[in-house]
Every structure is written in C-alpha cells, then in structure tokens.
Amino acid sequence: MKQEINYEKEQLDFRATKQRYIRDNTYIESGETIFILKEKNTAIKVEWKAYGKYLELDYWISAIQ
C-alpha cells in the first residue's frame, strides 16, 4: 500500500512539474532515437522530454517495408 501511495505522489509531482514548465515557457530538453532491428524488419522510435528531474517517454513500433 505504501508503494502505491508513493507512486501516486510521484505521478502528481510529475504532472505539476510538467504543467509549470509549459506554463512558464521554461526550456524543455528533448530528443529522439530510432532503433532498427533488421532480423525482424522492425523500427522502434523513442522520443523523450525532460522536465527537471522527470523524463517523459513516447515510443512507436512499426514494420519496415
């Protein structure tokens, strides 16, 4: 139960930090990386944004034609 409470607190802290960065037009570090798996003809694209000590990740997996 304690672990779940800590997770919820971190999630709220992340949302508040992200909103503050966006609202204050603070510089947000970001980038992207693409990994290609030739054996499986697959590409994985990872985009990240850093909000202070928090890191937000988005990823996509697609087949290579």
N, C-alpha and C positions, 0 to 999 in steps of 0.2 A: 504494500500500500504506500509506503514512504517513497519508493522509487517512482511510482505513478504520480505522486504529488510533485516530486522534483521535476519530472518530465513536463508536466503541465506548466509549472512555473517557468522553466526554460523556454517553452513554446510561447508563452505570453511575453517574456522578456525579448525574444527574437522579434515577434510582431511589433512590439513597441519600438524597438531599436530601428527596424526597417522603416516604419512609418516616420520616425524622427529624421532619418537620413533623407527620405524622399521629400518630406515637408520643408526641411531646411536647405534643400539643394546641396547637400554635402557630397563631395566626390565619392563615387562608388567604384571600387576596383572591380573589374570584370574580365572575363576571358572565355575562350572555348578551345576544346581539343577534340580531334576526331581520331578514333582508333579503327583500323581496318583489319578484319580477320579474313585473310584470303582463303583459308581452309573451308570456311563456312559461307563465304561471299556475303559478309555482313559488315556494316559500318555502325559504329556507336559514336554519337556526338554528345559531348558533355559541355554544358555552359554553366559558368559559376559567377556569382556576385558576392562580394564581401561587404558586410555591414558591421563594421567594428570587429568584434570577436566572433561574429556569426558568419557562416558561409551557406549560401543558398545554391543548391544544385538542381539543374534540369537536364534530362538526358533523353535521347531518341535512339531507337534501334531501327535500322532499315536494311533491306536487302540491296545488294549491289547488282545492277543489271548487267 
